[in-house]
Amino acid sequence: MQYENDWLNISVPDNRILGVVDLKDVNAAPDQMLEIQSALDNPVGHDGIKTLTAKGKKTVIVVDDNTRPTPVQKILPVLLDRLNHAGIKDQDIHVLVALGTHRPMNDSELREKIGEEGLRRVSVTNHYWKQKDMLVDMGKTPSGVPLSVNRTYLDASIKIGVGHIAPHCQAGWTGGAKIIQPGVCGAETTDCTHWLSARFDLRDLMGVAQNPVRLEIENVLRSIGLDFIVNVVLNRKKEIVKVVAGDFVKAHRRGVEEAKKIYQVGITSRADIVVCDSNPSSYAIDLWQSTKAIIGAYLAVKKGGTIIVLTPCREGISSEHPELTNIGFRPYGEIKRLVENGVVTDLNAAATSAEIGQILDDKVKVALFSKGISERDTERLGFEYVDNPQTAVDRALERHGTESKILFLRDSCEILPTVTPT
């Protein structure tokens, strides 16, 4: 069998293939713009946009960045028109890009994401987590999470979040409250919720809508507020299948049920070798994003198996979290000691290190093919370096013996593989 796409070609004997898994092939909504309108007309757990004007008119719309496939350029004009109809003028509206701890988007990226009409009608800025004068210290949540939040967000009377719903390795699923935390919060807050994720088995977090991390994120939102969300569910062609709008918890959970129909994909058993191909995904910008593919593959690989990661990582490991390159991927206990001793100060990087460290600690070998990451850095991270995908596959097949099976995951940053024996 030949496994191929526009950037690689791998040959594997047919009798060694367990399967080639992709997102389920679901048709787009017949009229995607009508689907957006319908969601706004029928909000979940909410009385609708018109009721928000009782709070005032100064409005912030928070949208996700270019590491996510949300078609903001389609949604934003519809949302702006609805706000206009409710009496809120474009000059009262500000769009804030929820970068979390990602790098700022440049002008061309903003143009592609927001669209010409959106840029023409309203002001748009990047949130930036390192810019202290952009943030407000709000103390702590009742559970003790420090609150550092974007000033523009807090100053708005009406707060709206726009995003998409897909499996997520920490918060269970993207979307909902996640657009604000980590989207427009400072390092103090984001460090806390991400470090929380490192304490749990990855299999108890990814694809679980009400996992402890998601619930903590929603507790943060109850302290700072989010009035309304618009979340999309996309098919593998990144077309709109479903839109949900309304309450940031109730609408999100409704959207998760729709997303499961696309992203939750059954496999008959775990494989000795899992090849995760993240190239088609917007998550493949760097390894920070592509770790999602590794965690998805972990759900599908046997203990002691091999994960082969194929990802461009055109921006390397992580420009915003350089400490990750220095510490590599380590078990939670080891990272926890480094944090307690002050050796590691970036808890966000520490959490990612411990998550992938959990996989390595389970005796799973991870081989990386990426033109964006050097051999030296690959090995510093704790991965096996390979200079082409075929070599990685051949080595793994030899390592696991003649009865071993291989599973391919396409667009693997968003697949939720679930073992469903026949």
MIVOLO-274502 format. One line per 8 residues: number of its first residue (from 0); their letters; for each residue x, y, z of C-alpha. Coordinates in nm, 4 decimals, decimal comma. Example, Ala and Ser with C-alpha at 12.3 -4.5 7.8 and 13.67 -1.06 7.14 Angstrom:
0) AS) 1,2300 -0,4500 0,7800; 1,3670 -0,1060 0,7140
***
This chain:
0) MQYENDWL) 0,0000 0,0000 0,0000; 0,1106 0,3538 -0,0722; 0,0290 0,6181 0,1887; 0,0737 0,9538 0,0206; -0,0259 1,3172 0,0090; 0,1301 1,6321 -0,1307; 0,4421 1,6118 0,0869; 0,5235 1,2460 0,1443
8) NISVPDNR) 0,4986 0,8955 0,0040; 0,5289 0,5823 0,2172; 0,5171 0,2207 0,1024; 0,3964 -0,0475 0,3473; 0,3081 -0,4154 0,2863; -0,0703 -0,4568 0,2834; -0,0652 -0,7276 0,5501; 0,0936 -0,4868 0,7990
16) ILGVVDLK) -0,1786 -0,2195 0,7715; -0,4289 -0,1971 1,0547; -0,6007 0,0986 0,8913; -0,5865 0,4498 0,7499; -0,8023 0,6780 0,9624; -0,9392 1,0180 0,8674; -1,2082 1,2432 1,0057; -1,5524 1,1138 0,9125
24) DVNAAPDQ) -1,6709 1,2324 0,5728; -1,9641 1,4589 0,6647; -2,1277 1,6999 0,4236; -2,1180 2,0717 0,4873; -2,4380 2,2536 0,5776; -2,6330 2,3114 0,2526; -2,6099 2,6888 0,3052; -2,3242 2,7764 0,5410
32) MLEIQSAL) -2,4267 3,1405 0,5801; -2,7819 3,0331 0,6596; -2,6415 2,7952 0,9198; -2,4685 3,0888 1,0928; -2,7901 3,2928 1,0818; -2,9932 3,0024 1,2167; -2,7598 2,9547 1,5136; -2,7877 3,3231 1,6023
40) DNPVGHDG) -3,1683 3,2981 1,5708; -3,1802 2,9930 1,7989; -2,9199 3,0378 2,0727; -2,8696 2,7597 2,3265; -2,9360 2,8549 2,6881; -2,9532 3,2243 2,6019; -3,2167 3,4843 2,5116; -3,0187 3,6194 2,2180
48) IKTLTAKG) -2,7936 3,9049 2,1099; -3,0636 4,1733 2,1437; -3,0793 4,1177 2,5193; -2,7088 4,1983 2,5581; -2,7550 4,5688 2,4858; -2,9015 4,6168 2,8327; -2,5420 4,5907 2,9575; -2,4201 4,8776 2,7360
56) KKTVIVVD) -2,2851 4,9089 2,3841; -1,9084 4,8780 2,4071; -1,8474 4,5320 2,2598; -1,5477 4,3032 2,2241; -1,5529 4,0036 1,9906; -1,2755 3,7570 2,0681; -1,1696 3,5333 1,7770; -0,9140 3,2549 1,7515
64) DNTRPTPV) -0,5850 3,2843 1,5613; -0,4272 3,1234 1,2556; -0,3457 2,8009 1,4412; -0,7194 2,7256 1,4301; -0,9363 2,6740 1,1194; -1,2395 2,8785 1,2297; -1,3731 3,0737 0,9258; -1,3896 3,4032 1,1117
72) QKILPVLL) -1,4067 3,5947 0,7824; -1,7479 3,4308 0,7191; -1,8876 3,4616 1,0693; -1,7798 3,8141 1,1573; -1,9852 4,0135 0,8997; -2,3017 3,8262 1,0014; -2,2327 3,8885 1,3684; -2,1556 4,2560 1,3087
80) DRLNHAGI) -2,4822 4,3000 1,1186; -2,6735 4,1430 1,4082; -2,5062 4,3749 1,6555; -2,5827 4,6734 1,4310; -2,9484 4,5676 1,4196; -2,9472 4,5564 1,8006; -2,8276 4,9181 1,8067; -2,4519 4,8663 1,8406
88) KDQDIHVL) -2,2501 5,0511 1,5773; -1,9289 4,9222 1,4241; -1,7302 5,1945 1,6003; -1,8467 5,0485 1,9352; -1,7028 4,7074 1,8458; -1,3466 4,5820 1,8818; -1,2129 4,2461 1,7615; -0,9467 4,0915 1,9838
96) VALGTHRP) -0,7421 3,7982 1,8533; -0,7104 3,5292 2,1195; -0,3485 3,4277 2,0899; -0,3228 3,2547 2,4246; 0,0549 3,2141 2,4465; 0,1063 3,1958 2,0692; 0,3005 3,4552 1,8731; 0,1197 3,7663 1,7379
104) MNDSELRE) -0,0340 3,7415 1,3913; 0,1087 3,9654 1,1190; -0,0942 4,1878 0,8855; -0,1315 3,9327 0,6058; -0,2390 3,6627 0,8521; -0,4944 3,8977 1,0058; -0,6285 3,9837 0,6612; -0,6764 3,6185 0,5776
112) KIGEEGLR) -0,8312 3,5342 0,9148; -1,0549 3,8373 0,9728; -1,1343 3,9165 0,6104; -1,1316 4,2477 0,4251; -1,4819 4,3426 0,5355; -1,4101 4,2821 0,9022; -1,0859 4,4819 0,8908; -1,2657 4,7657 0,7155
120) RVSVTNHY) -1,5556 4,7829 0,9590; -1,4006 4,7386 1,3061; -1,0710 4,7802 1,4878; -0,8659 4,4638 1,5370; -0,5738 4,3941 1,7706; -0,3713 4,0952 1,8849; -0,3814 3,9980 2,2489; -0,0251 3,9459 2,3672
128) WKQKDMLV) 0,0336 3,7546 2,6880; 0,3780 3,9039 2,7582; 0,2717 4,2686 2,7322; 0,2102 4,3636 3,0964; 0,0435 4,6984 3,0238; -0,2181 4,5107 2,8205; -0,3206 4,3059 3,1251; -0,5167 4,3685 3,4457
136) DMGKTPSG) -0,4489 4,1810 3,7701; -0,7855 4,0731 3,9118; -0,6674 3,8729 4,2105; -0,7686 3,5072 4,2229; -1,0676 3,2868 4,1505; -1,2388 3,1130 4,4460; -1,0311 2,8026 4,3656; -0,7082 3,0033 4,3821
144) VPLSVNRT) -0,6250 3,0547 4,0138; -0,4513 3,3923 3,9657; -0,6445 3,6150 3,7253; -0,4551 3,8237 3,4709; -0,6807 3,9354 3,1842; -0,6634 4,1566 2,8761; -0,7651 4,5153 2,9550; -0,9640 4,5667 2,6340
152) YLDASIKI) -1,1651 4,2570 2,7127; -1,2449 4,3659 3,0664; -1,3378 4,7206 2,9606; -1,6096 4,5983 2,7229; -1,9727 4,5857 2,8341; -2,0551 4,2993 2,5973; -1,8175 4,0054 2,5536; -1,8561 3,7583 2,2658
160) GVGHIAPH) -1,6312 3,4628 2,1740; -1,5971 3,3050 1,8293; -1,4219 2,9710 1,7778; -1,4487 2,6096 1,6648; -1,5000 2,2787 1,8412; -1,2581 1,9876 1,7978; -1,0810 1,7436 2,0328; -0,8206 1,9000 2,2596
168) CQAGWTGG) -0,5539 1,7242 2,4629; -0,5976 1,9381 2,7762; -0,9422 2,0989 2,7773; -1,1138 1,7956 2,6237; -1,2484 2,0006 2,3338; -1,1670 2,3415 2,1919; -1,4327 2,6122 2,1857; -1,6534 2,7615 2,4531
176) AKIIQPGV) -1,4692 2,9190 2,7440; -1,1311 2,8283 2,5975; -1,1433 3,1325 2,3668; -1,0913 3,3470 2,6801; -0,8714 3,1186 2,8903; -0,6056 3,0898 2,7649; -0,7100 3,3126 2,4721; -0,6887 3,6586 2,6307
184) CGAETTDC) -0,5295 3,5903 2,9698; -0,1817 3,6488 3,1042; 0,0841 3,3914 3,1822; -0,0171 3,3613 3,5490; -0,3621 3,2317 3,4633; -0,2653 3,0158 3,1684; 0,0270 2,8596 3,3526; -0,2079 2,7503 3,6290
192) THWLSARF) -0,4723 2,5820 3,4135; -0,2152 2,4161 3,1864; -0,0027 2,2890 3,4740; -0,3196 2,1337 3,6165; -0,3452 1,9162 3,3039; -0,0032 1,7619 3,3669; -0,1350 1,5803 3,6750; -0,3797 1,3656 3,4809
200) DLRDLMGV) -0,3623 1,0687 3,2466; -0,3924 1,2079 2,8934; -0,6628 0,9524 2,8183; -0,8792 1,1057 3,0913; -0,8615 1,4525 2,9335; -0,8725 1,4400 2,5530; -1,2275 1,4203 2,4206; -1,3822 1,4459 2,7703
208) AQNPVRLE) -1,6123 1,7490 2,7690; -1,6227 1,8015 3,1446; -1,2724 1,7096 3,2452; -1,1023 1,8904 3,5385; -0,9129 2,1324 3,3136; -1,2258 2,2375 3,1224; -1,4156 2,2896 3,4484; -1,1339 2,5043 3,5883
216) IENVLRSI) -1,1298 2,7138 3,2702; -1,5041 2,7648 3,3038; -1,4571 2,8704 3,6666; -1,2163 3,1385 3,5416; -1,4869 3,2615 3,3037; -1,7388 3,2884 3,5860; -1,5052 3,5386 3,7484; -1,4478 3,7562 3,4390
224) GLDFIVNV) -1,7548 3,6882 3,2236; -1,8360 3,5806 2,8680; -2,1802 3,6815 2,7451; -2,2208 3,4852 2,4226; -2,0362 3,2378 2,2014; -2,0520 3,1431 1,8359; -1,8811 2,8089 1,7738; -1,8541 2,6107 1,4504
232) VLNRKKEI) -1,8105 2,2411 1,3841; -1,6144 2,1791 1,0639; -1,5727 1,8757 0,8400; -1,2386 1,7522 0,7108; -1,2547 2,0016 0,4229; -1,2881 2,2777 0,6875; -1,6431 2,3545 0,5749; -1,9126 2,4500 0,8243
240) VKVVAGDF) -2,1300 2,1543 0,9230; -2,2962 2,3016 1,2308; -2,2961 2,6300 1,4209; -2,3970 2,6668 1,7849; -2,4444 2,9961 1,9654; -2,5455 3,1127 2,3115; -2,4331 3,0295 2,6644; -2,0629 2,9476 2,6857
248) VKAHRRGV) -2,1272 2,6157 2,8618; -2,4631 2,4969 2,7285; -2,3995 2,5890 2,3648; -2,0508 2,4423 2,3847; -2,1769 2,1066 2,5116; -2,4361 2,0973 2,2332; -2,1571 2,1632 1,9844; -1,9400 1,8870 2,1325
256) EEAKKIYQ) -2,2145 1,6332 2,0624; -2,2147 1,7444 1,6984; -1,8342 1,7405 1,6811; -1,8151 1,3826 1,8066; -1,9972 1,2721 1,4907; -1,6987 1,3902 1,2856; -1,3885 1,3706 1,5034; -1,4492 1,0597 1,7138
264) VGITSRAD) -1,3328 0,7766 1,4887; -1,3468 0,4095 1,5845; -1,0479 0,1766 1,5531; -1,0645 -0,1993 1,6051; -0,7580 -0,2149 1,8304; -0,4477 -0,0238 1,9262; -0,1553 -0,0559 1,6869; 0,2109 -0,1375 1,7382
272) IVVCDSNP) 0,2979 0,1636 1,5206; 0,0945 0,4800 1,4671; 0,1899 0,7296 1,1985; 0,0396 1,0709 1,2682; 0,0379 1,3108 0,9760; -0,0342 1,6692 1,0823; 0,0590 1,8428 0,7571; -0,2979 1,9214 0,6404
280) SSYAIDLW) -0,3699 2,0934 0,9700; -0,3301 2,4568 1,0712; -0,1876 2,3136 1,3940; 0,1326 2,2129 1,2105; 0,2880 2,5601 1,2351; 0,5306 2,4405 1,5071; 0,5880 2,1455 1,7388; 0,4033 2,3231 2,0205
288) QSTKAIIG) 0,0884 2,2764 1,8140; 0,1829 1,9395 1,6682; 0,2099 1,7788 2,0126; -0,1682 1,7480 1,9788; -0,1085 1,4936 1,7022; 0,1253 1,2949 1,9270; -0,1320 1,2834 2,2058; -0,4032 1,1753 1,9616
296) AYLAVKKG) -0,1721 0,8979 1,8403; -0,1102 0,7917 2,2007; -0,4773 0,6997 2,2284; -0,4269 0,4559 1,9414; -0,0864 0,2969 2,0147; 0,0007 -0,0029 2,2287; 0,2183 0,0325 2,5363; 0,5774 0,0014 2,4183
304) GTIIVLTP) 0,4762 0,0901 2,0632; 0,6078 0,3530 1,8249; 0,4574 0,6853 1,7198; 0,5936 0,8389 1,4000; 0,5234 1,2106 1,3756; 0,5188 1,3725 1,0312; 0,4897 1,7484 1,0619; 0,6446 2,0484 0,8834
312) CREGISSE) 0,6920 2,2709 1,1925; 0,7983 2,5573 0,9670; 0,8450 2,7763 1,2768; 1,0440 2,5181 1,4717; 0,9587 2,4016 1,8233; 0,8065 2,7116 1,9839; 0,9136 3,0735 1,9497; 0,7089 3,1734 2,2552
320) HPELTNIG) 0,8220 2,8863 2,4791; 1,1976 2,8389 2,4206; 1,2358 2,6690 2,7583; 1,0689 2,3597 2,6094; 1,3692 2,3025 2,3832; 1,6027 2,3148 2,6825; 1,4106 2,0821 2,9128; 1,2748 1,8403 2,6503
328) FRPYGEIK) 0,9945 1,5989 2,7319; 1,0131 1,4426 3,0796; 0,7867 1,2510 3,3218; 0,5652 1,4608 3,5499; 0,7582 1,3814 3,8690; 1,0852 1,4946 3,7170; 0,9376 1,8158 3,5738; 0,7598 1,8853 3,9045
336) RLVENGVV) 1,0936 1,8747 4,0881; 1,2495 2,1121 3,8335; 0,9577 2,3521 3,8818; 0,9764 2,3331 4,2620; 1,3528 2,3961 4,2500; 1,3078 2,7002 4,0247; 1,4967 2,5416 3,7343; 1,1868 2,5577 3,5133
344) TDLNAAAT) 0,9793 2,8750 3,5355; 0,7470 2,8455 3,2355; 0,4667 2,6255 3,3714; 0,3004 2,6162 3,0312; 0,6135 2,4593 2,8817; 0,6444 2,2358 3,1873; 0,2915 2,1046 3,1309; 0,3604 2,0232 2,7656
352) SAEIGQIL) 0,6872 1,8575 2,8641; 0,5123 1,6390 3,1209; 0,2284 1,5452 2,8851; 0,4605 1,4113 2,6158; 0,6879 1,2816 2,8914; 0,3969 1,0661 3,0066; 0,3938 0,9012 2,6639; 0,7705 0,8380 2,6652
360) DDKVKVAL) 0,7447 0,7072 3,0214; 0,4942 0,4506 2,8913; 0,7820 0,3046 2,6855; 0,6435 0,4491 2,3624; 0,9156 0,5527 2,1174; 0,8464 0,8740 1,9259; 1,0212 0,9272 1,5914; 1,0021 1,2723 1,4336
368) FSKGISER) 1,0247 1,3697 1,0691; 1,0188 1,7475 1,0360; 1,2120 1,9760 0,8083; 1,1656 2,2536 1,0642; 1,3505 2,0849 1,3518; 1,7164 1,9863 1,3539; 1,8561 1,6479 1,4491; 2,0189 1,7988 1,7577
376) DTERLGFE) 1,6961 1,9552 1,8832; 1,4948 1,6423 1,8039; 1,7240 1,4345 2,0223; 1,7283 1,6996 2,2976; 1,3516 1,6656 2,3141; 1,3815 1,2897 2,3629; 1,2654 1,1845 2,0157; 1,4296 0,9715 1,7484
384) YVDNPQTA) 1,5412 1,1780 1,4471; 1,4621 1,0490 1,0982; 1,5483 1,2195 0,7714; 1,2615 1,0684 0,5728; 0,9258 0,9031 0,6591; 1,0004 0,5726 0,4834; 1,3069 0,5200 0,7011; 1,0992 0,5768 1,0135
392) VDRALERH) 0,8353 0,3248 0,9037; 1,0908 0,0622 0,7985; 1,2752 0,0909 1,1303; 0,9548 0,0625 1,3298; 0,8306 -0,2423 1,1365; 1,1635 -0,4127 1,1955; 1,1662 -0,3125 1,5640; 0,8228 -0,4596 1,6353
400) GTESKILF) 0,8539 -0,7812 1,4378; 0,6785 -0,9536 1,1519; 0,3343 -0,9622 1,3191; 0,3256 -0,5921 1,4020; 0,0571 -0,3651 1,2585; 0,0663 -0,0008 1,1561; -0,2116 0,2589 1,1745; -0,2097 0,5877 0,9821
408) LRDSCEIL) -0,3884 0,8951 1,1215; -0,4506 1,1749 0,8702; -0,4886 1,5349 0,9907; -0,4089 1,3822 1,3251; -0,4148 1,6925 1,5447; -0,7943 1,6730 1,5512; -0,8733 1,3025 1,5369; -1,0109 1,1355 1,8490
416) PTVTPT) -0,9343 0,7647 1,7949; -1,1600 0,5400 2,0042; -1,1133 0,1648 2,0351; -1,4374 -0,0076 1,9312; -1,3619 -0,3793 1,8785; -1,5678 -0,5566 1,6142
***
